[in-house]
């Protein structure tokens, strides 16, 4: 029987916990990156937040929502066919998102 990949826990965290945590990208192709939040290695976050900004590029290949949960804010980004996940969300909406934590050029963001 083949080994099956176990989905990581989506921890309920504040956005500020992610922003202020240490982002760790371990060696190895199949080891997920994570943010160290207290005793947890958070690679998937479960966040309830308000949408305060919404951006979609002209050719509809990229969308970014800025989320605010009262502690801080973070971008939720999607590309190509995945933008349909975020397309109907408007500024002012309160959403629950389960997303992977990523980092690029020192900035933390989420991918649904």
Biopython code that builds the backbone (N, CA, C, O; Angstrom):
import numpy as np
from Bio.PDB.StructureBuilder import StructureBuilder

atoms = [
    (1, "UNK", "N", (0.839, -1.186, 0.000)),
    (1, "UNK", "CA", (0.000, 0.000, 0.000)),
    (1, "UNK", "C", (0.877, 1.240, 0.000)),
    (1, "UNK", "O", (1.827, 1.328, 0.779)),
    (2, "UNK", "N", (0.572, 2.192, -0.860)),
    (2, "UNK", "CA", (1.381, 3.407, -0.989)),
    (2, "UNK", "C", (1.129, 4.345, 0.185)),
    (2, "UNK", "O", (0.029, 4.385, 0.737)),
    (3, "UNK", "N", (2.171, 5.108, 0.564)),
    (3, "UNK", "CA", (2.013, 6.116, 1.605)),
    (3, "UNK", "C", (1.143, 7.232, 1.075)),
    (3, "UNK", "O", (1.335, 7.699, -0.048)),
    (4, "UNK", "N", (0.178, 7.666, 1.887)),
    (4, "UNK", "CA", (-0.663, 8.785, 1.467)),
    (4, "UNK", "C", (-0.206, 10.047, 2.192)),
    (4, "UNK", "O", (0.241, 9.999, 3.338)),
    (5, "UNK", "N", (-0.328, 11.154, 1.510)),
    (5, "UNK", "CA", (0.064, 12.440, 2.072)),
    (5, "UNK", "C", (-0.996, 12.877, 3.081)),
    (5, "UNK", "O", (-2.178, 12.921, 2.740)),
    (6, "UNK", "N", (-0.611, 13.194, 4.293)),
    (6, "UNK", "CA", (-1.533, 13.661, 5.321)),
    (6, "UNK", "C", (-1.606, 15.185, 5.232)),
    (6, "UNK", "O", (-0.584, 15.871, 5.243)),
    (7, "UNK", "N", (-2.836, 15.699, 5.143)),
    (7, "UNK", "CA", (-3.035, 17.144, 5.064)),
    (7, "UNK", "C", (-2.678, 17.783, 6.403)),
    (7, "UNK", "O", (-3.079, 17.289, 7.457)),
    (8, "UNK", "N", (-1.928, 18.875, 6.361)),
    (8, "UNK", "CA", (-1.542, 19.567, 7.583)),
    (8, "UNK", "C", (-2.767, 20.235, 8.210)),
    (8, "UNK", "O", (-3.709, 20.611, 7.512)),
    (9, "UNK", "N", (-2.738, 20.375, 9.534)),
    (9, "UNK", "CA", (-3.798, 21.034, 10.271)),
    (9, "UNK", "C", (-3.853, 22.504, 9.882)),
    (9, "UNK", "O", (-2.818, 23.158, 9.751)),
    (10, "UNK", "N", (-5.074, 23.023, 9.697)),
    (10, "UNK", "CA", (-5.266, 24.456, 9.443)),
    (10, "UNK", "C", (-5.507, 25.113, 10.805)),
    (10, "UNK", "O", (-6.619, 25.071, 11.331)),
    (11, "UNK", "N", (-4.467, 25.716, 11.366)),
    (11, "UNK", "CA", (-4.543, 26.307, 12.693)),
    (11, "UNK", "C", (-5.296, 27.634, 12.667)),
    (11, "UNK", "O", (-5.111, 28.448, 11.762)),
    (12, "UNK", "N", (-6.154, 27.842, 13.682)),
    (12, "UNK", "CA", (-6.812, 29.135, 13.860)),
    (12, "UNK", "C", (-5.781, 30.064, 14.490)),
    (12, "UNK", "O", (-5.356, 29.861, 15.628)),
    (13, "UNK", "N", (-5.387, 31.082, 13.738)),
    (13, "UNK", "CA", (-4.378, 32.029, 14.204)),
    (13, "UNK", "C", (-4.798, 33.448, 13.839)),
    (13, "UNK", "O", (-5.624, 33.657, 12.950)),
    (14, "UNK", "N", (-4.226, 34.400, 14.528)),
    (14, "UNK", "CA", (-4.386, 35.808, 14.164)),
    (14, "UNK", "C", (-3.406, 36.118, 13.036)),
    (14, "UNK", "O", (-2.340, 35.510, 12.945)),
    (15, "UNK", "N", (-3.769, 37.054, 12.190)),
    (15, "UNK", "CA", (-2.863, 37.470, 11.117)),
    (15, "UNK", "C", (-1.551, 37.981, 11.711)),
    (15, "UNK", "O", (-0.481, 37.715, 11.163)),
    (16, "UNK", "N", (-1.622, 38.707, 12.821)),
    (16, "UNK", "CA", (-0.397, 39.225, 13.449)),
    (16, "UNK", "C", (0.535, 38.091, 13.882)),
    (16, "UNK", "O", (1.754, 38.260, 13.868)),
    (17, "UNK", "N", (-0.029, 36.924, 14.272)),
    (17, "UNK", "CA", (0.810, 35.775, 14.620)),
    (17, "UNK", "C", (1.645, 35.333, 13.418)),
    (17, "UNK", "O", (2.818, 34.988, 13.560)),
    (18, "UNK", "N", (1.028, 35.347, 12.232)),
    (18, "UNK", "CA", (1.752, 34.969, 11.009)),
    (18, "UNK", "C", (2.795, 36.015, 10.647)),
    (18, "UNK", "O", (3.949, 35.688, 10.373)),
    (19, "UNK", "N", (2.377, 37.277, 10.647)),
    (19, "UNK", "CA", (3.274, 38.375, 10.248)),
    (19, "UNK", "C", (4.491, 38.451, 11.168)),
    (19, "UNK", "O", (5.605, 38.698, 10.706)),
    (20, "UNK", "N", (4.283, 38.241, 12.456)),
    (20, "UNK", "CA", (5.370, 38.364, 13.432)),
    (20, "UNK", "C", (6.114, 37.064, 13.687)),
    (20, "UNK", "O", (7.133, 37.061, 14.377)),
    (21, "UNK", "N", (5.614, 35.948, 13.134)),
    (21, "UNK", "CA", (6.271, 34.662, 13.325)),
    (21, "UNK", "C", (7.464, 34.490, 12.400)),
    (21, "UNK", "O", (7.662, 35.266, 11.465)),
    (22, "UNK", "N", (8.248, 33.469, 12.674)),
    (22, "UNK", "CA", (9.415, 33.166, 11.844)),
    (22, "UNK", "C", (9.004, 32.217, 10.727)),
    (22, "UNK", "O", (8.494, 31.127, 10.988)),
    (23, "UNK", "N", (9.228, 32.634, 9.471)),
    (23, "UNK", "CA", (8.921, 31.790, 8.312)),
    (23, "UNK", "C", (10.088, 30.842, 8.088)),
    (23, "UNK", "O", (11.235, 31.274, 7.978)),
    (24, "UNK", "N", (9.794, 29.550, 8.022)),
    (24, "UNK", "CA", (10.842, 28.538, 7.889)),
    (24, "UNK", "C", (10.569, 27.698, 6.644)),
    (24, "UNK", "O", (9.489, 27.129, 6.484)),
    (25, "UNK", "N", (11.562, 27.632, 5.773)),
    (25, "UNK", "CA", (11.465, 26.819, 4.555)),
    (25, "UNK", "C", (12.465, 25.684, 4.694)),
    (25, "UNK", "O", (13.653, 25.863, 4.425)),
    (26, "UNK", "N", (11.985, 24.500, 5.117)),
    (26, "UNK", "CA", (12.901, 23.374, 5.340)),
    (26, "UNK", "C", (13.475, 22.830, 4.035)),
    (26, "UNK", "O", (12.935, 23.065, 2.955)),
    (27, "UNK", "N", (14.575, 22.104, 4.159)),
    (27, "UNK", "CA", (15.159, 21.415, 3.014)),
    (27, "UNK", "C", (14.240, 20.273, 2.610)),
    (27, "UNK", "O", (13.525, 19.718, 3.444)),
    (28, "UNK", "N", (14.260, 19.931, 1.350)),
    (28, "UNK", "CA", (13.460, 18.797, 0.896)),
    (28, "UNK", "C", (12.261, 19.253, 0.090)),
    (28, "UNK", "O", (11.599, 20.234, 0.429)),
    (29, "UNK", "N", (11.997, 18.537, -0.967)),
    (29, "UNK", "CA", (10.937, 18.903, -1.900)),
    (29, "UNK", "C", (9.546, 18.744, -1.296)),
    (29, "UNK", "O", (8.648, 19.525, -1.611)),
    (30, "UNK", "N", (9.354, 17.752, -0.438)),
    (30, "UNK", "CA", (8.014, 17.432, 0.059)),
    (30, "UNK", "C", (7.750, 17.923, 1.472)),
    (30, "UNK", "O", (6.674, 17.671, 2.013)),
    (31, "UNK", "N", (8.688, 18.609, 2.077)),
    (31, "UNK", "CA", (8.500, 19.146, 3.421)),
    (31, "UNK", "C", (7.929, 20.556, 3.308)),
    (31, "UNK", "O", (8.573, 21.436, 2.737)),
    (32, "UNK", "N", (6.714, 20.785, 3.849)),
    (32, "UNK", "CA", (6.088, 22.105, 3.681)),
    (32, "UNK", "C", (6.781, 23.195, 4.491)),
    (32, "UNK", "O", (7.297, 22.948, 5.581)),
    (33, "UNK", "N", (6.784, 24.399, 3.941)),
    (33, "UNK", "CA", (7.272, 25.553, 4.691)),
    (33, "UNK", "C", (6.197, 25.925, 5.707)),
    (33, "UNK", "O", (5.035, 25.546, 5.564)),
    (34, "UNK", "N", (6.598, 26.670, 6.733)),
    (34, "UNK", "CA", (5.655, 27.002, 7.802)),
    (34, "UNK", "C", (6.112, 28.246, 8.539)),
    (34, "UNK", "O", (7.235, 28.719, 8.367)),
    (35, "UNK", "N", (5.201, 28.771, 9.375)),
    (35, "UNK", "CA", (5.506, 29.864, 10.283)),
    (35, "UNK", "C", (5.441, 29.293, 11.684)),
    (35, "UNK", "O", (4.472, 28.627, 12.051)),
    (36, "UNK", "N", (6.478, 29.557, 12.468)),
    (36, "UNK", "CA", (6.499, 29.096, 13.853)),
    (36, "UNK", "C", (5.655, 30.060, 14.676)),
    (36, "UNK", "O", (6.030, 31.217, 14.862)),
    (37, "UNK", "N", (4.504, 29.577, 15.173)),
    (37, "UNK", "CA", (3.603, 30.366, 16.015)),
    (37, "UNK", "C", (3.479, 29.627, 17.347)),
    (37, "UNK", "O", (2.829, 28.586, 17.440)),
    (38, "UNK", "N", (4.110, 30.186, 18.365)),
    (38, "UNK", "CA", (4.197, 29.516, 19.672)),
    (38, "UNK", "C", (4.719, 28.094, 19.477)),
    (38, "UNK", "O", (5.834, 27.924, 18.983)),
    (39, "UNK", "N", (3.959, 27.076, 19.844)),
    (39, "UNK", "CA", (4.444, 25.692, 19.720)),
    (39, "UNK", "C", (4.005, 25.020, 18.423)),
    (39, "UNK", "O", (4.247, 23.826, 18.243)),
    (40, "UNK", "N", (3.368, 25.754, 17.517)),
    (40, "UNK", "CA", (2.820, 25.158, 16.300)),
    (40, "UNK", "C", (3.606, 25.559, 15.051)),
    (40, "UNK", "O", (4.077, 26.689, 14.918)),
    (41, "UNK", "N", (3.728, 24.592, 14.144)),
    (41, "UNK", "CA", (4.310, 24.853, 12.828)),
    (41, "UNK", "C", (3.133, 25.038, 11.873)),
    (41, "UNK", "O", (2.529, 24.064, 11.422)),
    (42, "UNK", "N", (2.813, 26.298, 11.569)),
    (42, "UNK", "CA", (1.612, 26.629, 10.809)),
    (42, "UNK", "C", (1.945, 26.720, 9.321)),
    (42, "UNK", "O", (2.532, 27.702, 8.867)),
    (43, "UNK", "N", (1.565, 25.692, 8.570)),
    (43, "UNK", "CA", (1.720, 25.744, 7.113)),
    (43, "UNK", "C", (0.373, 26.055, 6.458)),
    (43, "UNK", "O", (0.326, 26.540, 5.327)),
    (44, "UNK", "N", (-0.731, 25.773, 7.178)),
    (44, "UNK", "CA", (-2.078, 26.123, 6.728)),
    (44, "UNK", "C", (-2.754, 26.893, 7.847)),
    (44, "UNK", "O", (-2.719, 26.483, 9.008)),
    (45, "UNK", "N", (-3.376, 28.025, 7.485)),
    (45, "UNK", "CA", (-4.021, 28.891, 8.465)),
    (45, "UNK", "C", (-5.525, 28.925, 8.232)),
    (45, "UNK", "O", (-5.991, 28.880, 7.094)),
    (46, "UNK", "N", (-6.273, 29.006, 9.320)),
    (46, "UNK", "CA", (-7.731, 29.117, 9.312)),
    (46, "UNK", "C", (-8.029, 30.500, 9.877)),
    (46, "UNK", "O", (-7.885, 30.727, 11.078)),
    (47, "UNK", "N", (-8.448, 31.432, 9.009)),
    (47, "UNK", "CA", (-8.576, 32.830, 9.415)),
    (47, "UNK", "C", (-9.950, 33.374, 9.044)),
    (47, "UNK", "O", (-10.449, 33.138, 7.944)),
    (48, "UNK", "N", (-10.556, 34.110, 9.983)),
    (48, "UNK", "CA", (-11.777, 34.868, 9.721)),
    (48, "UNK", "C", (-11.356, 36.333, 9.678)),
    (48, "UNK", "O", (-10.767, 36.844, 10.631)),
    (49, "UNK", "N", (-11.662, 37.012, 8.563)),
    (49, "UNK", "CA", (-11.210, 38.393, 8.410)),
    (49, "UNK", "C", (-12.129, 39.155, 7.459)),
    (49, "UNK", "O", (-12.917, 38.566, 6.720)),
    (50, "UNK", "N", (-12.006, 40.477, 7.500)),
    (50, "UNK", "CA", (-12.738, 41.349, 6.595)),
    (50, "UNK", "C", (-11.869, 41.690, 5.392)),
    (50, "UNK", "O", (-10.657, 41.868, 5.518)),
    (51, "UNK", "N", (-12.498, 41.777, 4.231)),
    (51, "UNK", "CA", (-11.794, 42.167, 3.009)),
    (51, "UNK", "C", (-11.753, 43.693, 2.967)),
    (51, "UNK", "O", (-12.799, 44.342, 2.969)),
    (52, "UNK", "N", (-10.544, 44.271, 2.929)),
    (52, "UNK", "CA", (-10.416, 45.729, 2.928)),
    (52, "UNK", "C", (-9.886, 46.266, 1.600)),
    (52, "UNK", "O", (-9.913, 47.474, 1.364)),
    (53, "UNK", "N", (-9.403, 45.374, 0.731)),
    (53, "UNK", "CA", (-8.926, 45.787, -0.588)),
    (53, "UNK", "C", (-9.051, 44.611, -1.543)),
    (53, "UNK", "O", (-8.911, 43.457, -1.139)),
    (54, "UNK", "N", (-9.316, 44.908, -2.814)),
    (54, "UNK", "CA", (-9.515, 43.879, -3.821)),
    (54, "UNK", "C", (-8.834, 44.351, -5.104)),
    (54, "UNK", "O", (-9.109, 45.454, -5.575)),
    (55, "UNK", "N", (-7.946, 43.530, -5.676)),
    (55, "UNK", "CA", (-7.255, 43.890, -6.915)),
    (55, "UNK", "C", (-7.268, 42.697, -7.863)),
    (55, "UNK", "O", (-6.962, 41.575, -7.461)),
    (56, "UNK", "N", (-7.622, 42.941, -9.119)),
    (56, "UNK", "CA", (-7.512, 41.916, -10.166)),
    (56, "UNK", "C", (-6.841, 42.568, -11.368)),
    (56, "UNK", "O", (-7.198, 43.680, -11.755)),
    (57, "UNK", "N", (-5.859, 41.871, -11.964)),
    (57, "UNK", "CA", (-5.156, 42.458, -13.103)),
    (57, "UNK", "C", (-6.056, 42.462, -14.354)),
    (57, "UNK", "O", (-7.102, 41.813, -14.379)),
    (58, "UNK", "N", (-5.633, 43.203, -15.383)),
    (58, "UNK", "CA", (-6.450, 43.417, -16.585)),
    (58, "UNK", "C", (-6.792, 42.137, -17.326)),
    (58, "UNK", "O", (-7.908, 42.002, -17.827)),
    (59, "UNK", "N", (-5.854, 41.189, -17.409)),
    (59, "UNK", "CA", (-6.126, 39.964, -18.169)),
    (59, "UNK", "C", (-6.674, 38.827, -17.297)),
    (59, "UNK", "O", (-6.715, 37.673, -17.724)),
    (60, "UNK", "N", (-7.092, 39.166, -16.072)),
    (60, "UNK", "CA", (-7.744, 38.213, -15.151)),
    (60, "UNK", "C", (-6.936, 36.942, -14.912)),
    (60, "UNK", "O", (-7.483, 35.839, -14.901)),
    (61, "UNK", "N", (-5.618, 37.110, -14.719)),
    (61, "UNK", "CA", (-4.769, 35.968, -14.392)),
    (61, "UNK", "C", (-4.253, 36.029, -12.953)),
    (61, "UNK", "O", (-3.550, 35.124, -12.504)),
    (62, "UNK", "N", (-4.610, 37.114, -12.221)),
    (62, "UNK", "CA", (-4.121, 37.303, -10.857)),
    (62, "UNK", "C", (-5.150, 38.100, -10.068)),
    (62, "UNK", "O", (-5.708, 39.077, -10.570)),
    (63, "UNK", "N", (-5.398, 37.680, -8.833)),
    (63, "UNK", "CA", (-6.267, 38.432, -7.934)),
    (63, "UNK", "C", (-5.633, 38.454, -6.551)),
    (63, "UNK", "O", (-5.028, 37.474, -6.117)),
    (64, "UNK", "N", (-5.777, 39.577, -5.868)),
    (64, "UNK", "CA", (-5.251, 39.724, -4.523)),
    (64, "UNK", "C", (-6.290, 40.439, -3.665)),
    (64, "UNK", "O", (-6.772, 41.513, -4.026)),
    (65, "UNK", "N", (-6.630, 39.835, -2.526)),
    (65, "UNK", "CA", (-7.509, 40.457, -1.548)),
    (65, "UNK", "C", (-6.671, 40.779, -0.325)),
    (65, "UNK", "O", (-5.836, 39.971, 0.081)),
    (66, "UNK", "N", (-6.879, 41.940, 0.267)),
    (66, "UNK", "CA", (-6.211, 42.255, 1.528)),
    (66, "UNK", "C", (-7.202, 41.974, 2.645)),
    (66, "UNK", "O", (-8.312, 42.507, 2.662)),
    (67, "UNK", "N", (-6.778, 41.121, 3.584)),
    (67, "UNK", "CA", (-7.622, 40.709, 4.694)),
    (67, "UNK", "C", (-7.164, 41.381, 5.980)),
    (67, "UNK", "O", (-5.965, 41.539, 6.212)),
    (68, "UNK", "N", (-8.132, 41.779, 6.825)),
    (68, "UNK", "CA", (-7.852, 42.406, 8.118)),
    (68, "UNK", "C", (-8.696, 41.710, 9.178)),
    (68, "UNK", "O", (-9.920, 41.662, 9.066)),
    (69, "UNK", "N", (-8.041, 41.169, 10.210)),
    (69, "UNK", "CA", (-8.773, 40.495, 11.290)),
    (69, "UNK", "C", (-8.742, 41.294, 12.593)),
    (69, "UNK", "O", (-9.094, 40.767, 13.649)),
    (70, "UNK", "N", (-8.326, 42.557, 12.527)),
    (70, "UNK", "CA", (-8.252, 43.394, 13.714)),
    (70, "UNK", "C", (-6.886, 43.392, 14.361)),
    (70, "UNK", "O", (-6.581, 44.263, 15.175)),
    (71, "UNK", "N", (-6.045, 42.405, 14.002)),
    (71, "UNK", "CA", (-4.703, 42.348, 14.577)),
    (71, "UNK", "C", (-3.656, 42.857, 13.592)),
    (71, "UNK", "O", (-2.640, 43.424, 13.994)),
    (72, "UNK", "N", (-3.910, 42.652, 12.296)),
    (72, "UNK", "CA", (-2.990, 43.058, 11.225)),
    (72, "UNK", "C", (-3.685, 42.735, 9.909)),
    (72, "UNK", "O", (-4.835, 42.295, 9.908)),
    (73, "UNK", "N", (-3.000, 42.948, 8.793)),
    (73, "UNK", "CA", (-3.585, 42.540, 7.510)),
    (73, "UNK", "C", (-2.567, 41.769, 6.687)),
    (73, "UNK", "O", (-1.358, 41.857, 6.897)),
    (74, "UNK", "N", (-3.119, 40.995, 5.722)),
    (74, "UNK", "CA", (-2.297, 40.115, 4.895)),
    (74, "UNK", "C", (-2.991, 39.948, 3.550)),
    (74, "UNK", "O", (-4.214, 40.062, 3.458)),
    (75, "UNK", "N", (-2.213, 39.679, 2.512)),
    (75, "UNK", "CA", (-2.776, 39.447, 1.181)),
    (75, "UNK", "C", (-3.159, 37.981, 1.021)),
    (75, "UNK", "O", (-2.457, 37.082, 1.483)),
    (76, "UNK", "N", (-4.292, 37.763, 0.355)),
    (76, "UNK", "CA", (-4.740, 36.435, -0.059)),
    (76, "UNK", "C", (-4.682, 36.457, -1.573)),
    (76, "UNK", "O", (-5.415, 37.218, -2.203)),
    (77, "UNK", "N", (-3.815, 35.628, -2.181)),
    (77, "UNK", "CA", (-3.526, 35.721, -3.612)),
    (77, "UNK", "C", (-3.880, 34.434, -4.352)),
    (77, "UNK", "O", (-3.742, 33.332, -3.820)),
    (78, "UNK", "N", (-4.346, 34.601, -5.606)),
    (78, "UNK", "CA", (-4.612, 33.446, -6.469)),
    (78, "UNK", "C", (-4.221, 33.808, -7.893)),
    (78, "UNK", "O", (-4.254, 34.973, -8.286)),
    (79, "UNK", "N", (-3.848, 32.781, -8.660)),
    (79, "UNK", "CA", (-3.409, 32.965, -10.035)),
    (79, "UNK", "C", (-4.200, 32.058, -10.969)),
    (79, "UNK", "O", (-4.711, 31.014, -10.564)),
    (80, "UNK", "N", (-4.290, 32.484, -12.241)),
    (80, "UNK", "CA", (-4.847, 31.696, -13.342)),
    (80, "UNK", "C", (-6.227, 31.124, -13.008)),
    (80, "UNK", "O", (-7.116, 31.877, -12.611)),
    (81, "UNK", "N", (-6.425, 29.814, -13.160)),
    (81, "UNK", "CA", (-7.758, 29.236, -12.967)),
    (81, "UNK", "C", (-8.234, 29.310, -11.512)),
    (81, "UNK", "O", (-9.430, 29.182, -11.251)),
    (82, "UNK", "N", (-7.325, 29.511, -10.574)),
    (82, "UNK", "CA", (-7.713, 29.584, -9.158)),
    (82, "UNK", "C", (-8.377, 30.912, -8.784)),
    (82, "UNK", "O", (-8.940, 31.018, -7.694)),
    (83, "UNK", "N", (-8.329, 31.928, -9.654)),
    (83, "UNK", "CA", (-8.935, 33.218, -9.288)),
    (83, "UNK", "C", (-10.442, 33.114, -9.111)),
    (83, "UNK", "O", (-11.037, 33.934, -8.412)),
    (84, "UNK", "N", (-11.073, 32.116, -9.735)),
    (84, "UNK", "CA", (-12.530, 31.979, -9.596)),
    (84, "UNK", "C", (-12.933, 31.736, -8.139)),
    (84, "UNK", "O", (-14.074, 32.007, -7.766)),
    (85, "UNK", "N", (-12.016, 31.230, -7.314)),
    (85, "UNK", "CA", (-12.282, 31.012, -5.891)),
    (85, "UNK", "C", (-12.563, 32.350, -5.193)),
    (85, "UNK", "O", (-13.399, 32.419, -4.291)),
    (86, "UNK", "N", (-11.866, 33.403, -5.612)),
    (86, "UNK", "CA", (-11.948, 34.704, -4.937)),
    (86, "UNK", "C", (-12.736, 35.757, -5.721)),
    (86, "UNK", "O", (-12.954, 36.861, -5.223)),
    (87, "UNK", "N", (-13.157, 35.428, -6.925)),
    (87, "UNK", "CA", (-13.710, 36.409, -7.856)),
    (87, "UNK", "C", (-14.967, 37.138, -7.360)),
    (87, "UNK", "O", (-15.134, 38.320, -7.658)),
    (88, "UNK", "N", (-15.844, 36.476, -6.623)),
    (88, "UNK", "CA", (-17.105, 37.088, -6.195)),
    (88, "UNK", "C", (-17.016, 37.804, -4.852)),
    (88, "UNK", "O", (-18.016, 38.345, -4.379)),
    (89, "UNK", "N", (-15.845, 37.817, -4.230)),
    (89, "UNK", "CA", (-15.685, 38.436, -2.913)),
    (89, "UNK", "C", (-15.483, 39.937, -3.083)),
    (89, "UNK", "O", (-14.695, 40.380, -3.918)),
    (90, "UNK", "N", (-16.206, 40.710, -2.279)),
    (90, "UNK", "CA", (-16.193, 42.174, -2.385)),
    (90, "UNK", "C", (-15.569, 42.798, -1.133)),
    (90, "UNK", "O", (-15.470, 42.159, -0.086)),
    (91, "UNK", "N", (-15.153, 44.060, -1.268)),
    (91, "UNK", "CA", (-14.662, 44.830, -0.128)),
    (91, "UNK", "C", (-15.798, 44.926, 0.887)),
    (91, "UNK", "O", (-16.941, 45.210, 0.528)),
    (92, "UNK", "N", (-15.476, 44.686, 2.152)),
    (92, "UNK", "CA", (-16.469, 44.720, 3.219)),
    (92, "UNK", "C", (-16.982, 43.350, 3.613)),
    (92, "UNK", "O", (-17.567, 43.193, 4.684)),
    (93, "UNK", "N", (-16.770, 42.339, 2.749)),
    (93, "UNK", "CA", (-17.192, 40.973, 3.080)),
    (93, "UNK", "C", (-16.334, 40.428, 4.220)),
    (93, "UNK", "O", (-15.139, 40.711, 4.305)),
    (94, "UNK", "N", (-16.958, 39.648, 5.086)),
    (94, "UNK", "CA", (-16.234, 38.891, 6.105)),
    (94, "UNK", "C", (-16.151, 37.459, 5.601)),
    (94, "UNK", "O", (-17.164, 36.841, 5.277)),
    (95, "UNK", "N", (-14.927, 36.941, 5.541)),
    (95, "UNK", "CA", (-14.737, 35.600, 4.982)),
    (95, "UNK", "C", (-13.977, 34.704, 5.953)),
    (95, "UNK", "O", (-13.212, 35.167, 6.799)),
    (96, "UNK", "N", (-14.213, 33.414, 5.801)),
    (96, "UNK", "CA", (-13.419, 32.384, 6.460)),
    (96, "UNK", "C", (-12.555, 31.783, 5.371)),
    (96, "UNK", "O", (-13.073, 31.315, 4.357)),
    (97, "UNK", "N", (-11.259, 31.789, 5.565)),
    (97, "UNK", "CA", (-10.375, 31.202, 4.573)),
    (97, "UNK", "C", (-9.435, 30.202, 5.230)),
    (97, "UNK", "O", (-8.920, 30.423, 6.326)),
    (98, "UNK", "N", (-9.231, 29.108, 4.532)),
    (98, "UNK", "CA", (-8.195, 28.147, 4.905)),
    (98, "UNK", "C", (-7.178, 28.214, 3.781)),
    (98, "UNK", "O", (-7.491, 27.922, 2.627)),
    (99, "UNK", "N", (-5.961, 28.599, 4.127)),
    (99, "UNK", "CA", (-4.974, 28.906, 3.095)),
    (99, "UNK", "C", (-3.578, 28.502, 3.535)),
    (99, "UNK", "O", (-3.277, 28.424, 4.727)),
    (100, "UNK", "N", (-2.735, 28.247, 2.548)),
    (100, "UNK", "CA", (-1.314, 27.972, 2.799)),
    (100, "UNK", "C", (-0.592, 29.294, 3.018)),
    (100, "UNK", "O", (-0.883, 30.295, 2.363)),
    (101, "UNK", "N", (0.344, 29.279, 3.943)),
    (101, "UNK", "CA", (1.152, 30.461, 4.240)),
    (101, "UNK", "C", (2.371, 30.434, 3.331)),
    (101, "UNK", "O", (3.066, 29.422, 3.244)),
    (102, "UNK", "N", (2.627, 31.545, 2.656)),
    (102, "UNK", "CA", (3.781, 31.667, 1.765)),
    (102, "UNK", "C", (4.512, 32.980, 2.070)),
    (102, "UNK", "O", (3.981, 33.870, 2.735)),
    (103, "UNK", "N", (5.739, 33.069, 1.563)),
    (103, "UNK", "CA", (6.557, 34.266, 1.751)),
    (103, "UNK", "C", (7.308, 34.542, 0.461)),
    (103, "UNK", "O", (7.848, 33.632, -0.169)),
    (104, "UNK", "N", (7.335, 35.822, 0.075)),
    (104, "UNK", "CA", (8.086, 36.229, -1.102)),
    (104, "UNK", "C", (8.707, 37.584, -0.826)),
    (104, "UNK", "O", (8.008, 38.523, -0.445)),
    (105, "UNK", "N", (10.019, 37.694, -1.014)),
    (105, "UNK", "CA", (10.749, 38.945, -0.777)),
    (105, "UNK", "C", (10.466, 39.535, 0.608)),
    (105, "UNK", "O", (10.320, 40.749, 0.751)),
    (106, "UNK", "N", (10.389, 38.684, 1.609)),
    (106, "UNK", "CA", (10.193, 39.147, 2.974)),
    (106, "UNK", "C", (8.763, 39.464, 3.359)),
    (106, "UNK", "O", (8.511, 39.852, 4.500)),
    (107, "UNK", "N", (7.800, 39.310, 2.426)),
    (107, "UNK", "CA", (6.396, 39.587, 2.726)),
    (107, "UNK", "C", (5.615, 38.279, 2.811)),
    (107, "UNK", "O", (5.731, 37.414, 1.943)),
    (108, "UNK", "N", (4.831, 38.151, 3.852)),
    (108, "UNK", "CA", (3.992, 36.982, 4.051)),
    (108, "UNK", "C", (2.689, 37.176, 3.290)),
    (108, "UNK", "O", (2.161, 38.286, 3.230)),
    (109, "UNK", "N", (2.163, 36.085, 2.700)),
    (109, "UNK", "CA", (0.850, 36.111, 2.045)),
    (109, "UNK", "C", (0.217, 34.742, 2.158)),
    (109, "UNK", "O", (0.857, 33.789, 2.603)),
    (110, "UNK", "N", (-1.051, 34.641, 1.753)),
    (110, "UNK", "CA", (-1.799, 33.391, 1.835)),
    (110, "UNK", "C", (-2.240, 32.959, 0.438)),
    (110, "UNK", "O", (-2.503, 33.792, -0.429)),
    (111, "UNK", "N", (-2.318, 31.639, 0.233)),
    (111, "UNK", "CA", (-2.831, 31.060, -1.017)),
    (111, "UNK", "C", (-3.964, 30.114, -0.642)),
    (111, "UNK", "O", (-3.744, 29.137, 0.075)),
    (112, "UNK", "N", (-5.196, 30.402, -1.129)),
    (112, "UNK", "CA", (-6.336, 29.563, -0.731)),
    (112, "UNK", "C", (-6.219, 28.129, -1.266)),
    (112, "UNK", "O", (-7.098, 27.304, -1.017)),
]
sb = StructureBuilder()
sb.init_structure("model")
sb.init_model(0)
sb.init_chain("A")
sb.init_seg("    ")
for serial, (resi, resn, name, xyz) in enumerate(atoms, 1):
    if name == "N":
        sb.init_residue(resn, " ", resi, " ")
    sb.init_atom(name, np.array(xyz, "f"), 0.0, 1.0, " ", f" {name:<3s}", serial, name[0])
structure = sb.get_structure()
